[in-house]
Amino acid sequence: MAVLLCVHFDWAPFVTNSTDPDQLIGMLSGGILVGASLLVWAIKSLYLVGREHRWSWKVAAVPAVALAGLVAGSVTQPASFDSARPEMEEVAVEMLREDGPGTRQDLSLDGLDISLAQRESEGRVYFYDADGFVGSNVYGWVYSPGTEPVGSAGQRFEKLSGDWYSFVFTTD
């Protein structure tokens, strides 16, 4: 359950910023571990209750841990664009107002890791998701007040709401 919760909340201690393939590997290994644990638990519980005709609180421990993990994973949501949007908008507006370097690196905005925030000359601020570098694709969000960004062969934009768009850049 610990492995699955680490993947769910992007807290993987073995990978700084886990990408989708990293999360898939974590989910598969966590699922195999949970499945094996449940199988061992079921065999031992059947032996204890069926053969020895006795009860132990240890029988209830595994389902209690599994249930606690499910509740923790479903009640608490991981950081997302929606939760970080107000802080991202503050940073974007501040960056558009100030002079000087138009970049900020290694931001954590309401739990969402941003590797780079970059102000462009056309009045947009790009936020590169620290987990969004997968293969030849780069994912993130752009704050573009007043104008809609136009995609090209290697760039795709999708309107989210207000002045926000998600983007995918292909670096082939």
C-alpha positions, 0 to 999 in steps of 0.5 A, a space after each residue: 500500500 505504501 508503494 501505491 500511495 507514493 505513486 498516487 501522491 508523487 512522493 516516490 523516494 527513488 525518482 525525483 519527478 516521476 513521469 507516466 512510465 515511472 508511475 506505471 512501473 510503480 503501480 505494477 510493482 505495488 499491485 503485485 506486492 498487494 496481490 501477493 500479500 493478500 494471497 498470503 493473508 488469505 491462505 494463513 487466515 483460512 488455515 487459522 480459522 478453518 483448521 485451527 478453529 480460532 480467531 486472531 486480530 492479526 486476521 483483521 490487520 491486513 484488510 484494515 491496512 488495505 482499507 486505510 490505504 484506499 481511504 487515504 488515496 481516495 479522500 486526499 487528492 494529489 497536487 494538480 493544476 486546479 489546486 495550484 492555479 491561484 498560486 501559478 496565476 500570482 507568479 505569472 502576473 508578477 513575472 509579466 509586471 517585472 523587468 529583468 530575467 524572465 525565468 524562475 526555476 524549481 517552483 513548488 506551487 501548492 504541491 505541484 512541481 514546476 521545473 521552469 516558469 518562463 516569460 516570453 516576449 509575446 506576453 505569455 508565461 510558460 510553466 513546465 511541469 517537472 513531471 512532464 518530460 516524457 520521451 520527446 514530449 514536454 508538458 505544461 501550462 501557459 498563462 496567456 492573457 488576451 491572446 490565444 496561443 497558436 500551435 504548430 507542427 511540434 506544439 499543441 495547445 488546449 484551452 483550459 479556462 480563462 487565460 490558461 492553456 495546457 501545452 504539449 511540445 514535441 522535440 523530435 
